[in-house]
């Protein structure tokens, strides 16, 4: 279970004041980024992340740090 960053903080970070994000949108973005991380790890031969961190935690941290954004079509 992910405690930090919190889901509410991630939702606020992912959205804007004009267009707030939903928890569903957060789930989709985090899952997509997690899959990308796993694919990158497999292609480079990396078996685990530093500190035995989970891929989903890294994806959530990237969202919180502003490295991952949601694109709306």
C-alpha positions in Angstrom: 0.0 0.0 0.0 1.2 3.5 -0.9 1.0 6.0 2.0 3.2 8.7 0.6 2.4 10.6 -1.5 -1.3 10.4 -0.6 -3.9 9.8 -3.3 -5.4 13.3 -2.7 -2.1 15.0 -3.1 -1.5 13.1 -6.3 -4.9 14.0 -7.7 -4.3 17.7 -6.9 -0.8 17.5 -8.5 -2.1 15.8 -11.7 -5.0 18.2 -12.3 -5.2 22.0 -12.6 -7.5 24.5 -11.0 -9.5 24.7 -14.2 -9.6 21.0 -14.9 -9.2 18.9 -11.7 -8.1 15.3 -12.1 -10.2 12.4 -10.9 -9.0 9.3 -9.0 -9.8 7.3 -12.1 -7.5 9.5 -14.2 -4.8 9.1 -11.6 -5.2 5.4 -11.7 -4.9 5.3 -15.5 -1.8 7.6 -15.6 0.0 5.7 -12.8 -0.7 2.3 -14.4 0.5 3.5 -17.8 3.7 4.9 -16.3 4.2 1.8 -14.2 4.0 -0.3 -17.4 6.5 2.0 -19.1 9.0 1.6 -16.1 8.6 -2.2 -16.3 9.2 -2.3 -20.0 12.3 -0.1 -19.6 13.6 -2.4 -16.9 13.1 -5.5 -19.0 14.8 -3.9 -22.1 17.9 -2.9 -20.1 18.1 -6.1 -18.0 17.5 -4.4 -14.7 15.8 -6.8 -12.3 14.9 -4.5 -9.4 14.9 -0.8 -8.5 17.2 0.7 -6.0 16.1 0.0 -2.4 13.8 -2.7 -3.6 11.3 0.0 -4.5 8.2 -1.0 -6.4 7.5 0.3 -9.9 4.1 1.8 -8.9 5.8 3.8 -6.1 8.3 5.2 -8.5 5.5 6.1 -10.9 3.6 7.9 -8.1 6.7 9.8 -7.0 7.3 10.9 -10.6 3.7 12.2 -10.7 4.2 14.1 -7.4 7.5 15.6 -8.6 5.8 16.8 -11.8 7.8 14.5 -14.2 4.6 12.8 -15.4 1.6 14.7 -16.7 -1.8 13.7 -17.9 -2.7 14.5 -21.5 -6.4 15.0 -22.2 -7.8 14.6 -25.7 
